[in-house]
Amino acid sequence: MFALIGSEMIYLALGSNLGNRFENLRTAIAQLSEFFDCRKSSLVIETDAILPSDASNDWNRPYLNMIICGNSTLDPFSLLECIKNIEKQMGRDPNASSWSPRIIDIDIIDYNNEVVDTEQLSVPHKEIKNRDFLQYLLESVAYKIPKNIKCDTNRYGALNYFVLSPKLVGVVNVTPDSFSDGGKYFYQDAAVIRITDLYNEGACIIELGAQSTRPGYEEISPSEEIARLSEILERTKNIDCLGIDSYFDSVIEYAIKTHNIRWINDIKSQLSADTIKLIADNNAKLVVMLQGMDVAWLENRARYLQNLGIKKENILLDPGIGFAKSRRENIEIIKNISRIKSMGYNVLFAHSRKSFISGFSNTVAADRDIETIAVSNFAVQKKMDYLRVHNIRDHMKFFVASGALE
């Protein structure tokens, strides 16, 4: 992270403290990419909002902050105009108070070492000297803070540290017999608390599973599955990144129509064409899992889903680690995961705490988080798009530490 990346560089600061803050940052970066070539990004740090003494209590929402740096062919004022358009498109009210919460805030901090001082734009940004957290983030991407600015990067006061990549999918099993946690979140109160924790820890999706799929499981009916989910979904409707793990048409229809669920994990690939079209019509993502070891089948299934209307970017391929595979087959799939990645779809790597780990560890499922993180690191090196894990907090800590040393 601290390697010098060149003297001429554009530095942008991004912040969000309203709505799904992590997704807001990802969306902003994706939209910026149309005219901004990002070369480097900082960690994401959470800080308290800076507010005037008479601010409304509702404005006291922690910010996520980060820096990205890169290049653009746009001049500073054209760049500013494009940035303001992104803020507006994402829902920021241009007439709101500068102290009020915001979905996204994008500032030009420096533009190729140029000095601009107008009413419309000032670079280097004048608030560098007043924002310790901004100084810290700039230093972390090798920005040379002007000598006339008093700098103390030890006083930035981060509440938490995060990364936006890899994308972490949190797992909450609302079953009494989960292999990984023994039914710890079967009861509604425990499940709601867990969902809230995962959301705050940076999960991009929180996947609820009401049907156990552990070896030897007894299948419950769709109506019972819905009964396990309904109250939990109702109590967490303010969290906009929930998904479900289900292979029943009626459960998926309920989740989409009643709670606008936009992430479906189908482990059996037996959904009706009508259900698949419903998923497509609602622009939801669908995870399709490899059955057995026939990788070609997985690619054919993905094409079938596209033919029924699901966008390619909404199809996720799951190599099916742990499902009807021996330890040797699981390791083989993991070692050759690049074959699945080469198909051109997003890949969900769902390996957390699974039984193949027992081939190199004596720990029980609930205690396999360290081993899981080691496999996660391997998956990231293989360019996996999503990691489906039980322990978001420790994964985030690991990848933050890794990112700080890049």
MIVEXTOR-326658 format. One line per 2 residues: number of its first residue (from 1); their letters; for each residue x, y, z of N, C-alpha, C. Coordinates in pm, whole numbers, plus 50000, padded with zeros to 5 digits. Layout:
residues N
NUM> A> X:Y:Z:X:Y:Z:X:Y:Z; ...
***
This chain:
residues 406
1> MF> 50082:49880:50000:50000:50000:50000:50086:50125:50000; 50207:50120:50053:50285:50241:50071:50387:50264:49959
3> AL> 50380:50183:49854:50471:50204:49742:50430:50328:49663; 50530:50405:49618:50500:50524:49540:50444:50481:49404
5> IG> 50340:50553:49358:50274:50513:49234:50280:50622:49129; 50362:50724:49148:50376:50827:49047:50335:50963:49100
7> SE> 50397:51067:49047:50373:51200:49101:50243:51260:49049; 50208:51232:48923:50086:51287:48866:49973:51186:48881
9> MI> 49879:51219:48967:49770:51128:48997:49652:51209:49048; 49533:51162:49019:49412:51226:49070:49366:51146:49192
11> YL> 49337:51217:49300:49294:51154:49425:49150:51195:49454; 49065:51095:49474:48925:51119:49507:48895:51059:49644
13> AL> 48819:51133:49725:48772:51082:49854:48626:51045:49841; 48590:50927:49890:48452:50880:49887:48405:50857:50029
15> GS> 48282:50895:50057:48223:50874:50189:48075:50841:50178; 48025:50766:50273:47883:50731:50278:47843:50704:50422
17> NL> 47728:50759:50463:47676:50725:50596:47524:50710:50595; 47470:50673:50480:47326:50655:50468:47297:50535:50379
19> GN> 47204:50449:50422:47171:50330:50344:47278:50224:50357; 47290:50141:50253:47392:50036:50250:47524:50099:50211
21> RF> 47600:50139:50310:47719:50220:50287:47823:50147:50201; 47843:50019:50225:47941:49942:50148:47901:49937:50001
23> EN> 47773:49910:49976:47726:49901:49838:47730:50038:49771; 47705:50142:49847:47714:50278:49792:47854:50306:49740
25> LR> 47955:50267:49817:48093:50288:49773:48123:50206:49648; 48079:50080:49648:48103:49995:49530:48035:50053:49407
27> TA> 47910:50098:49422:47836:50155:49309:47906:50279:49256; 47949:50366:49346:48017:50489:49304:48145:50458:49227
29> IA> 48224:50364:49277:48349:50328:49209:48321:50271:49071; 48216:50187:49061:48180:50129:48931:48139:50237:48833
31> QL> 48064:50336:48878:48021:50442:48789:48136:50536:48754; 48224:50559:48848:48342:50642:48820:48432:50579:48714
33> SE> 48431:50447:48706:48520:50376:48614:48494:50412:48468; 48378:50471:48438:48349:50510:48300:48440:50623:48251
35> FF> 48493:50701:48344:48581:50811:48304:48702:50827:48396; 48719:50733:48490:48829:50742:48585:48896:50605:48595
37> DC> 49023:50600:48562:49100:50475:48566:49163:50460:48703; 49099:50382:48789:49147:50366:48926:49271:50278:48928
39> RK> 49377:50330:48989:49503:50256:48998:49527:50201:49137; 49466:50263:49236:49492:50225:49374:49376:50268:49461
41> SS> 49346:50189:49562:49242:50229:49658:49292:50201:49799; 49244:50280:49891:49283:50264:50031:49194:50161:50098
43> LV> 49224:50132:50222:49128:50063:50307:49005:50151:50324; 48899:50093:50374:48780:50169:50411:48782:50183:50563
45> IE> 48773:50306:50612:48767:50324:50757:48634:50387:50795; 48585:50346:50910:48461:50401:50964:48496:50504:51069
47> TD> 48436:50623:51058:48461:50731:51154:48330:50794:51196; 48332:50858:51310:48215:50934:51352:48190:51049:51255
49> AI> 48064:51086:51240:48030:51203:51160:48080:51329:51228; 48128:51423:51149:48168:51554:51201:48048:51646:51186
51> LP> 47998:51697:51299:47871:51769:51298:47880:51899:51378; 47800:51998:51341:47790:52119:51424:47716:52088:51553
53> SD> 47729:52172:51652:47669:52147:51784:47517:52141:51780; 47455:52209:51684:47308:52211:51678:47251:52109:51580
55> AS> 47331:52012:51539:47286:51913:51441:47179:51822:51499; 47091:51776:51413:46988:51680:51452:47053:51549:51495
57> ND> 46994:51484:51595:47046:51355:51641:47047:51252:51529; 46952:51266:51435:46942:51171:51325:47061:51182:51229
59> WN> 47135:51292:51237:47252:51309:51150:47376:51238:51205; 47369:51192:51328:47487:51133:51391:47501:50987:51349
61> RP> 47545:50967:51225:47561:50834:51167:47706:50816:51123; 47772:50709:51162:47912:50690:51125:47932:50684:50972
63> YL> 48041:50737:50927:48078:50737:50786:48171:50621:50753; 48158:50571:50632:48264:50491:50570:48340:50583:50476
65> NM> 48471:50583:50487:48556:50673:50408:48667:50594:50339; 48702:50638:50218:48813:50576:50148:48867:50674:50044
67> II> 48985:50642:49993:49050:50718:49886:49073:50625:49768; 49047:50674:49648:49091:50605:49528:49176:50703:49448
69> CG> 49275:50652:49378:49358:50739:49297:49381:50675:49161; 49395:50761:49061:49412:50711:48925:49423:50825:48828
71> NS> 49376:50802:48705:49390:50900:48599:49258:50919:48526; 49247:51032:48459:49130:51062:48377:49170:51157:48266
73> TL> 49102:51144:48154:49126:51237:48043:49046:51367:48062; 48959:51371:48161:48876:51489:48185:48957:51597:48257
75> DP> 48930:51722:48224:48990:51831:48299:48921:51839:48436; 48976:51914:48532:48921:51914:48667:48773:51951:48674
77> FS> 48730:52048:48595:48592:52094:48605:48495:51996:48538; 48539:51933:48430:48457:51830:48368:48445:51708:48460
79> LL> 48557:51676:48526:48555:51566:48621:48457:51595:48734; 48461:51717:48786:48370:51756:48893:48224:51744:48848
81> EC> 48196:51785:48727:48059:51777:48676:48012:51632:48668; 48097:51543:48620:48060:51401:48613:48040:51342:48751
83> IK> 48121:51383:48846:48108:51335:48984:47974:51379:49042; 47938:51505:49021:47810:51555:49072:47693:51481:49010
85> NI> 47706:51442:48885:47600:51364:48820:47584:51227:48886; 47696:51164:48921:47690:51035:48989:47621:51049:49124
87> EK> 47659:51151:49199:47598:51174:49330:47447:51192:49316; 47406:51266:49216:47264:51290:49194:47192:51161:49154
89> QM> 47252:51084:49063:47192:50959:49018:47178:50859:49132; 47271:50863:49226:47265:50771:49339:47169:50816:49448
91> GR> 47115:50937:49435:47011:50980:49527:47050:51089:49624; 47167:51148:49607:47205:51257:49698:47130:51385:49660
93> DP> 47073:51449:49758:47000:51574:49738:47100:51690:49733; 47115:51756:49617:47214:51864:49608:47178:51986:49692
95> NA> 47053:51993:49736:47010:52109:49816:47013:52083:49967; 47048:51959:50005:47051:51925:50147:47169:51993:50215
97> SS> 47159:52007:50347:47267:52067:50425:47396:51988:50407; 47507:52058:50405:47637:51992:50389:47672:51903:50508
99> WS> 47599:51918:50618:47625:51836:50737:47533:51714:50745; 47431:51707:50661:47331:51601:50672:47385:51469:50619
101> PR> 47324:51356:50659:47368:51226:50609:47357:51220:50457; 47441:51139:50396:47439:51131:50250:47468:50990:50202
103> II> 47402:50954:50094:47425:50823:50032:47568:50814:49981; 47613:50921:49919:47750:50922:49868:47802:51065:49865
105> DI> 47930:51077:49892:47999:51205:49885:48132:51179:49816; 48156:51246:49704:48280:51226:49628:48348:51362:49612
107> DI> 48469:51372:49661:48544:51498:49654:48674:51477:49577; 48711:51576:49496:48842:51577:49432:48941:51635:49533
109> ID> 49034:51553:49575:49132:51596:49675:49254:51660:49608; 49299:51600:49499:49412:51654:49426:49399:51613:49280
111> YN> 49443:51702:49194:49436:51674:49050:49574:51697:48989; 49650:51590:48979:49782:51593:48914:49873:51706:48965
113> NE> 49864:51731:49095:49946:51834:49159:49913:51976:49113; 49802:51994:49043:49764:52128:49000:49700:52204:49116
115> VV> 49705:52336:49107:49640:52422:49206:49522:52491:49138; 49403:52467:49194:49281:52531:49145:49212:52594:49264
117> DT> 49176:52719:49252:49110:52788:49364:48999:52877:49309; 48883:52818:49293:48765:52890:49248:48651:52861:49343
119> EQ> 48541:52932:49326:48424:52907:49409:48369:52768:49384; 48384:52720:49262:48332:52589:49223:48420:52474:49269
121> LS> 48551:52494:49263:48644:52384:49292:48773:52439:49351; 48821:52368:49454:48947:52403:49516:49031:52277:49535
123> VP> 49147:52271:49469:49240:52160:49487:49381:52215:49497; 49465:52157:49586:49431:52050:49680:49314:52090:49770
125> HK> 49238:51992:49810:49117:52016:49889:49152:52086:50020; 49078:52191:50053:49109:52273:50170:49086:52201:50302
127> EI> 49006:52094:50301:48976:52025:50426:49080:51921:50466; 49183:51903:50383:49288:51808:50422:49343:51843:50560
129> KN> 49366:51971:50583:49427:52014:50709:49337:51992:50829; 49205:51979:50806:49109:51966:50917:49060:51824:50940
131> RD> 49103:51732:50858:49051:51595:50865:49166:51497:50886; 49186:51458:51011:49294:51363:51041:49275:51231:50966
133> FL> 49147:51186:50957:49122:51058:50889:49156:51068:50741; 49134:51186:50682:49167:51206:50542:49318:51204:50520
135> QY> 49390:51264:50613:49536:51262:50606:49587:51117:50613; 49528:51039:50702:49569:50899:50716:49545:50823:50586
137> LL> 49426:50837:50528:49393:50765:50405:49484:50808:50290; 49512:50938:50281:49599:50986:50174:49741:50932:50191
139> ES> 49789:50933:50314:49923:50879:50339:49930:50732:50300; 49822:50659:50323:49824:50515:50297:49832:50482:50149
141> VA> 49798:50577:50061:49813:50554:49917:49927:50638:49861; 50021:50674:49950:50147:50740:49911:50126:50880:49856
143> YK> 50021:50947:49898:50002:51088:49860:50094:51175:49944; 50161:51267:49879:50251:51358:49950:50173:51481:49995
145> IP> 50142:51485:50123:50064:51595:50177:50147:51723:50173; 50090:51833:50120:50165:51959:50110:50230:52000:50242
147> KN> 50351:52057:50234:50429:52089:50353:50361:52194:50442; 50276:52275:50383:50212:52380:50463:50093:52329:50544
149> IK> 50064:52199:50532:49952:52140:50606:50006:52062:50725; 49964:52101:50841:50003:52028:50962:49938:51892:50960
151> CD> 50018:51788:50971:49967:51651:50953:49994:51567:51077; 49890:51502:51123:49905:51406:51234:49818:51285:51202
153> TN> 49879:51187:51135:49803:51069:51093:49782:50969:51205; 49821:51003:51326:49798:50913:51440:49670:50948:51517
155> RY> 49598:51050:51471:49481:51096:51545:49352:51083:51465; 49348:50989:51371:49234:50986:51279:49110:50920:51338
157> GA> 49123:50843:51445:49007:50793:51518:48916:50697:51444; 48971:50597:51377:48887:50500:51307:48810:50414:51406
159> LN> 48682:50395:51378:48600:50305:51459:48619:50160:51415; 48634:50142:51283:48653:50010:51226:48727:50022:51094
161> YF> 48782:49909:51049:48852:49902:50921:48785:49794:50835; 48775:49823:50704:48710:49729:50613:48782:49728:50479
163> VL> 48748:49628:50398:48784:49627:50256:48656:49604:50177; 48653:49649:50053:48537:49625:49966:48553:49495:49886
165> SP> 48675:49448:49878:48704:49325:49804:48800:49240:49885; 48774:49109:49898:48670:49031:49831:48531:49059:49888
167> KL> 48429:49027:49809:48292:49042:49854:48256:48921:49942; 48215:48950:50063:48189:48844:50161:48039:48822:50177
169> VG> 47997:48699:50160:47858:48659:50177:47844:48590:50313; 47768:48649:50402:47749:48592:50535:47641:48485:50537
171> VV> 47659:48386:50621:47566:48274:50631:47495:48276:50766; 47363:48268:50763:47284:48254:50885:47191:48136:50867
173> NV> 47219:48029:50938:47135:47909:50930:47026:47915:51035; 46902:47927:50989:46789:47931:51084:46726:47792:51091
175> TP> 46811:47696:51125:46771:47556:51139:46817:47506:51275; 46752:47402:51326:46793:47352:51458:46912:47257:51453
177> DS> 46958:47221:51331:47060:47116:51319:47170:47153:51220; 47209:47279:51217:47313:47322:51127:47445:47251:51160
179> FS> 47517:47209:51055:47644:47139:51078:47749:47233:51136; 47739:47363:51104:47847:47455:51139:47828:47524:51273
181> DG> 47703:47542:51316:47682:47614:51441:47581:47546:51535; 47536:47426:51498:47451:47349:51589:47318:47412:51622
183> GK> 47261:47492:51532:47131:47553:51558:47136:47680:51639; 47252:47744:51644:47273:47863:51727:47180:47978:51691
185> YF> 47138:47985:51562:47055:48097:51517:46915:48052:51474; 46872:47940:51528:46740:47888:51494:46629:47978:51547
187> YQ> 46651:48035:51662:46547:48120:51723:46555:48262:51668; 46439:48324:51651:46429:48451:51580:46517:48561:51638
189> DA> 46515:48578:51768:46595:48685:51828:46742:48669:51796; 46792:48547:51809:46933:48521:51782:46965:48544:51634
191> AV> 46874:48504:51547:46896:48522:51403:46899:48670:51366; 46807:48748:51422:46801:48892:51392:46928:48962:51439
193> IR> 46974:48928:51558:47098:48987:51610:47216:48951:51519; 47220:48824:51477:47329:48779:51392:47326:48850:51257
195> IT> 47211:48866:51198:47198:48936:51070:47248:49079:51082; 47208:49145:51189:47250:49283:51212:47401:49292:51228
197> DL> 47460:49197:51302:47604:49196:51322:47678:49178:51188; 47632:49084:51107:47698:49058:50979:47689:49180:50887
199> YN> 47575:49247:50891:47557:49368:50810:47658:49475:50852; 47673:49494:50982:47767:49595:51032:47912:49555:51011
201> EG> 47937:49426:50998:48074:49378:50978:48118:49384:50832; 48023:49417:50741:48062:49439:50602:48019:49333:50503
203> AC> 47925:49245:50541:47876:49145:50446:47806:49214:50329; 47837:49172:50208:47768:49231:50092:47634:49164:50069
205> II> 47623:49038:50110:47497:48963:50109:47492:48883:50238; 47372:48874:50295:47352:48787:50412:47250:48682:50370
207> EL> 47296:48559:50363:47215:48450:50308:47150:48370:50420; 47018:48364:50419:46943:48290:50519:46907:48152:50467
209> GA> 46936:48052:50547:46903:47915:50510:46811:47852:50613; 46690:47818:50572:46593:47759:50665:46577:47610:50643
211> QS> 46651:47555:50547:46646:47412:50517:46785:47355:50536; 46799:47265:50630:46930:47204:50653:46969:47117:50534
213> TR> 47097:47125:50496:47148:47038:50389:47269:46959:50438; 47280:46944:50569:47389:46865:50625:47372:46719:50585
215> PG> 47479:46639:50586:47466:46497:50553:47360:46430:50640; 47269:46358:50577:47164:46287:50649:47048:46375:50694
217> YE> 47035:46494:50638:46929:46586:50682:46791:46533:50644; 46692:46576:50720:46554:46545:50688:46489:46670:50629
219> EI> 46440:46658:50508:46384:46773:50440:46252:46817:50503; 46238:46950:50520:46112:47004:50569:46033:47058:50449
221> SP> 45906:47081:50469:45818:47126:50361:45843:47273:50328; 45802:47316:50208:45813:47458:50174:45738:47548:50273
223> SE> 45622:47505:50319:45545:47587:50412:45619:47605:50545; 45687:47500:50591:45763:47512:50716:45885:47600:50695
225> EI> 45945:47590:50578:46060:47676:50547:46018:47822:50547; 45905:47852:50487:45853:47989:50486:45823:48035:50628
227> AR> 45769:47947:50709:45736:47983:50848:45863:48021:50925; 45972:47951:50899:46098:47984:50967:46154:48119:50921
229> LS> 46126:48155:50795:46185:48276:50739:46101:48401:50760; 45970:48386:50760:45880:48502:50746:45902:48610:50851
231> EI> 45902:48572:50979:45914:48672:51084:46054:48734:51086; 46154:48654:51057:46292:48705:51053:46306:48807:50940
233> LE> 46252:48776:50824:46258:48869:50712:46182:48998:50744; 46070:48985:50812:45992:49103:50848:46069:49192:50945
235> RT> 46136:49131:51040:46208:49208:51142:46338:49269:51092; 46386:49223:50977:46511:49275:50922:46488:49343:50786
237> KN> 46368:49391:50761:46336:49449:50629:46412:49577:50602; 46471:49637:50705:46554:49757:50684:46692:49722:50631
239> ID> 46727:49594:50630:46857:49550:50578:46837:49506:50434; 46902:49576:50342:46871:49558:50200:46967:49466:50126
241> CL> 47032:49375:50196:47124:49284:50127:47098:49139:50167; 46972:49105:50192:46938:48969:50234:46915:48880:50113
243> GI> 46956:48755:50128:46930:48653:50028:46881:48528:50096; 46834:48431:50017:46791:48305:50076:46856:48188:50005
245> DS> 46875:48082:50080:46930:47956:50031:46813:47858:50028; 46756:47836:49909:46638:47750:49898:46630:47691:49758
247> YF> 46570:47573:49748:46551:47510:49618:46403:47483:49588; 46312:47540:49670:46169:47526:49647:46115:47646:49572
249> DS> 46038:47621:49466:45979:47730:49388:45892:47821:49474; 45808:47762:49559:45714:47842:49637:45784:47930:49740
251> VI> 45895:47882:49795:45971:47961:49893:46036:48080:49822; 46092:48056:49707:46157:48163:49632:46054:48266:49585
253> EY> 45940:48220:49539:45834:48312:49497:45789:48399:49615; 45773:48337:49732:45735:48411:49852:45839:48518:49885
255> AI> 45965:48478:49884:46072:48571:49924:46083:48689:49830; 46070:48663:49701:46083:48771:49602:45961:48863:49606
257> KT> 45842:48806:49606:45720:48887:49597:45687:48959:49728; 45721:48898:49840:45684:48956:49969:45794:49044:50028
259> HN> 45919:49006:50006:46030:49078:50070:46134:49130:49972; 46107:49121:49842:46197:49177:49741:46339:49122:49753
261> IR> 46351:48995:49786:46482:48931:49796:46547:48927:49658; 46674:48966:49651:46743:48975:49521:46860:48879:49509
263> WI> 46868:48780:49595:46978:48681:49590:46919:48545:49625; 46931:48450:49532:46879:48316:49552:46993:48217:49533
265> ND> 47012:48129:49630:47111:48022:49619:47036:47890:49606; 47042:47833:49486:46970:47709:49455:47071:47596:49439
267> IK> 47075:47505:49535:47177:47400:49533:47137:47278:49449; 47012:47271:49405:46967:47151:49334:46942:47172:49185
269> SQ> 46929:47297:49143:46907:47328:49001:46785:47256:48945; 46675:47259:49021:46551:47197:48976:46435:47297:48973
271> LS> 46466:47424:48973:46361:47526:48972:46286:47524:48841; 46158:47557:48848:46075:47561:48727:46116:47681:48641
273> AD> 46080:47673:48513:46108:47783:48422:46037:47910:48468; 45917:47895:48524:45842:48013:48572:45916:48083:48686
275> TI> 45972:48003:48777:46046:48063:48889:46172:48132:48839; 46241:48069:48746:46361:48130:48690:46327:48262:48621
277> KL> 46215:48265:48551:46174:48390:48485:46135:48495:48588; 46077:48454:48699:46045:48548:48807:46173:48610:48862
279> IA> 46275:48527:48882:46405:48576:48929:46461:48676:48828; 46452:48642:48699:46503:48731:48594:46426:48863:48591
281> DN> 46294:48856:48601:46211:48977:48594:46240:49072:48709; 46286:49018:48822:46316:49102:48939:46463:49135:48950
283> NA> 46539:49105:48844:46681:49139:48839:46758:49084:48958; 46717:48966:49004:46783:48903:49118:46900:48817:49070
285> KL> 46992:48794:49161:47105:48706:49131:47068:48562:49168; 47120:48467:49091:47091:48325:49113:47222:48248:49115
287> VV> 47244:48175:49223:47361:48089:49236:47326:47951:49185; 47406:47899:49091:47388:47764:49039:47509:47681:49080
289> ML> 47482:47565:49139:47590:47485:49197:47625:47365:49110; 47754:47339:49101:47803:47224:49027:47752:47096:49091
291> QG> 47691:47011:49011:47645:46880:49056:47751:46776:49020; 47809:46711:49118:47914:46615:49090:48041:46683:49043
293> MD> 48107:46625:48941:48236:46676:48894:48232:46719:48748; 48115:46721:48687:48103:46753:48545:48096:46905:48527
295> VA> 48212:46966:48508:48219:47111:48497:48145:47161:48374; 48144:47084:48268:48073:47124:48146:47924:47141:48174
297> WL> 47869:47057:48263:47727:47071:48298:47699:47209:48357; 47791:47257:48438:47772:47386:48504:47763:47498:48401
299> EN> 47848:47493:48300:47846:47595:48195:47716:47586:48114; 47672:47466:48086:47547:47447:48012:47427:47499:48091
301> RA> 47429:47476:48222:47321:47524:48307:47317:47677:48307; 47432:47739:48312:47438:47885:48310:47381:47939:48181
303> RY> 47410:47876:48069:47355:47920:47941:47204:47902:47938; 47155:47794:47997:47011:47770:48005:46943:47883:48083
305> LQ> 47004:47924:48193:46947:48032:48273:46946:48163:48195; 47050:48187:48117:47052:48306:48033:46940:48302:47929
307> NL> 46916:48186:47873:46810:48173:47772:46672:48201:47831; 46659:48184:47963:46532:48212:48030:46526:48355:48082
309> GI> 46627:48434:48051:46619:48577:48080:46710:48630:48189; 46782:48543:48259:46870:48593:48365:46997:48652:48303
311> KK> 47029:48775:48342:47148:48840:48289:47273:48764:48330; 47372:48766:48243:47495:48695:48272:47558:48741:48402
313> EN> 47555:48874:48428:47616:48925:48551:47539:48887:48676; 47417:48835:48661:47337:48791:48776:47345:48641:48801
315> IL> 47427:48571:48722:47447:48427:48741:47579:48407:48813; 47574:48330:48923:47695:48298:48998:47716:48148:48996
317> LD> 47836:48106:48963:47870:47964:48960:47933:47924:49093; 47880:47815:49149:47930:47761:49276:47991:47624:49247
319> PG> 48121:47604:49275:48183:47475:49246:48130:47359:49329; 48042:47386:49426:47977:47278:49500:48067:47204:49596
321> IG> 48156:47275:49658:48248:47213:49754:48167:47150:49867; 48195:47023:49894:48131:46955:50006:48003:46882:49975
323> FA> 47948:46900:49855:47821:46836:49821:47847:46711:49735; 47824:46595:49795:47836:46466:49726:47974:46449:49661
325> KS> 48075:46498:49728:48211:46484:49677:48300:46430:49787; 48397:46351:49746:48495:46300:49843:48594:46411:49876
327> RR> 48676:46389:49980:48779:46488:50015:48872:46512:49897; 48910:46406:49830:48999:46420:49714:48932:46503:49604
329> EN> 48805:46477:49579:48733:46552:49475:48719:46699:49513; 48694:46726:49639:48685:46865:49684:48817:46939:49661
331> IE> 48927:46876:49698:49058:46938:49679:49086:46956:49530; 49046:46858:49450:49067:46868:49305:48990:46986:49246
333> II> 48866:47002:49289:48784:47114:49241:48848:47247:49281; 48893:47256:49405:48953:47381:49454:49081:47413:49378
335> KN> 49166:47313:49356:49292:47337:49287:49272:47376:49141; 49160:47335:49083:49133:47363:48942:49019:47463:48925
337> IS> 49001:47549:49025:48891:47644:49023:48902:47743:48907; 49022:47762:48855:49040:47854:48743:48963:47810:48620
339> RI> 48938:47681:48608:48858:47629:48495:48717:47685:48500; 48660:47690:48620:48525:47745:48634:48528:47896:48616
341> KS> 48629:47961:48671:48641:48107:48656:48653:48147:48510; 48717:48063:48429:48740:48097:48288:48613:48097:48206
343> MG> 48501:48049:48262:48375:48049:48187:48317:48190:48171; 48368:48285:48248:48326:48422:48230:48211:48467:48317
345> YN> 48172:48385:48415:48067:48423:48508:48128:48458:48643; 48051:48526:48727:48093:48544:48865:48095:48409:48934
347> VL> 48189:48392:49026:48202:48265:49098:48182:48287:49247; 48097:48204:49307:48077:48203:49452:48155:48086:49509
349> FA> 48249:48114:49595:48333:48011:49656:48276:47982:49794; 48208:47868:49808:48136:47835:49932:48204:47717:50000
351> HS> 48304:47746:50082:48391:47646:50140:48391:47643:50292; 48323:47740:50352:48339:47769:50494:48305:47650:50585
353> RK> 48403:47613:50666:48388:47511:50771:48351:47373:50718; 48362:47348:50591:48312:47222:50534:48404:47105:50563
355> SF> 48350:46986:50538:48415:46863:50585:48547:46834:50517; 48572:46887:50397:48701:46859:50333:48817:46911:50418
357> IS> 48790:47009:50504:48894:47063:50591:48944:46958:50689; 48859:46861:50720:48902:46756:50813:49013:46671:50755
359> GF> 49041:46686:50625:49153:46615:50565:49287:46672:50606; 49288:46794:50664:49413:46852:50711:49397:46923:50845
361> SN> 49287:46894:50916:49265:46955:51046:49178:46863:51131; 49207:46859:51262:49129:46776:51354:49015:46852:51422
363> TV> 48996:46978:51387:48895:47058:51454:48754:47023:51409; 48658:47048:51498:48518:47029:51461:48473:47145:51375
365> AA> 48358:47133:51308:48313:47232:51210:48311:47374:51265; 48257:47391:51384:48242:47526:51441:48375:47594:51469
367> DR> 48486:47516:51473:48617:47571:51506:48711:47578:51385; 48654:47575:51265:48738:47571:51144:48757:47707:51077
369> DI> 48741:47814:51151:48747:47946:51086:48888:47981:51038; 48990:47943:51113:49126:47974:51069:49157:47900:50939
371> ET> 49122:47773:50934:49143:47695:50812:49060:47753:50696; 48938:47797:50728:48853:47857:50626:48916:47982:50568
373> IA> 48973:48066:50654:49037:48189:50607:49157:48158:50518; 49230:48052:50551:49344:48013:50467:49297:47975:50327
375> VS> 49188:47899:50320:49132:47861:50189:49076:47986:50119; 49016:48076:50195:48964:48200:50138:49075:48280:50071
377> NF> 49190:48286:50135:49303:48358:50078:49347:48296:49946; 49347:48164:49940:49376:48093:49815:49274:48130:49708
379> AV> 49147:48135:49748:49041:48166:49652:49055:48308:49597; 49094:48401:49681:49113:48539:49636:49227:48548:49535
381> QK> 49333:48473:49559:49444:48471:49464:49401:48414:49330; 49297:48330:49331:49242:48273:49208:49129:48358:49149
383> KM> 49113:48479:49202:49018:48578:49149:48872:48539:49166; 48840:48471:49275:48700:48442:49303:48626:48571:49335
385> DY> 48500:48578:49296:48425:48703:49308:48358:48719:49444; 48305:48609:49499:48236:48612:49627:48287:48497:49713
387> LR> 48302:48523:49843:48334:48418:49940:48215:48403:50033; 48161:48284:50040:48046:48256:50128:48101:48195:50257
389> VH> 48093:48274:50367:48158:48233:50491:48067:48258:50611; 48096:48187:50720:48020:48205:50843:48074:48319:50928
391> NI> 48205:48339:50924:48270:48437:51011:48317:48556:50928; 48231:48658:50914:48266:48777:50838:48371:48859:50912
393> RD> 48356:48874:51042:48443:48962:51119:48590:48926:51103; 48624:48799:51123:48764:48760:51117:48817:48761:50973
395> HM> 48730:48731:50875:48772:48745:50736:48806:48891:50706; 48721:48981:50752:48746:49122:50726:48878:49165:50789
397> KF> 48904:49122:50911:49028:49157:50979:49149:49104:50900; 49138:48983:50850:49248:48924:50774:49275:49002:50647
399> FV> 49170:49032:50571:49191:49100:50442:49225:49248:50460; 49183:49308:50571:49229:49444:50602:49380:49443:50625
401> AS> 49428:49348:50705:49572:49340:50732:49650:49312:50603; 49596:49224:50519:49662:49196:50392:49667:49321:50304
403> GA> 49553:49394:50301:49547:49514:50219:49641:49624:50266; 49659:49632:50397:49746:49736:50453:49891:49715:50416
405> LE> 49928:49593:50376:50067:49562:50346:50094:49557:50195; 49992:49580:50114:50012:49574:49969:50090:49695:49918
***
